[in-house]
Amino acid sequence: MASMRQSLFQKPHDRIKSICNLNAMIAHSKEVKQWGLEIDLTPDTIEASVLERPMIFETPNFQQQTTDPR
């Protein structure tokens, strides 16, 4: 149970490391070799940026626009 909890609350770097270890274990398994599969152990990378927090404005007639007319 403790190992399950630990795997759920890993820091991003540690999570990537454990995924890479799992991939390596799978790639070197006898089943993968028997099937003649090759697994690329290089993780995919993407570029991303953190967006600014959106600003929320309340218009003068906000209450009227959001009230259900029923």
Secondary structure as UniProt FT lines:
FT   HELIX           2..8
FT   HELIX           12..27
FT   HELIX           30..35
FT   TURN            60..61
FT   HELIX           62..66
//
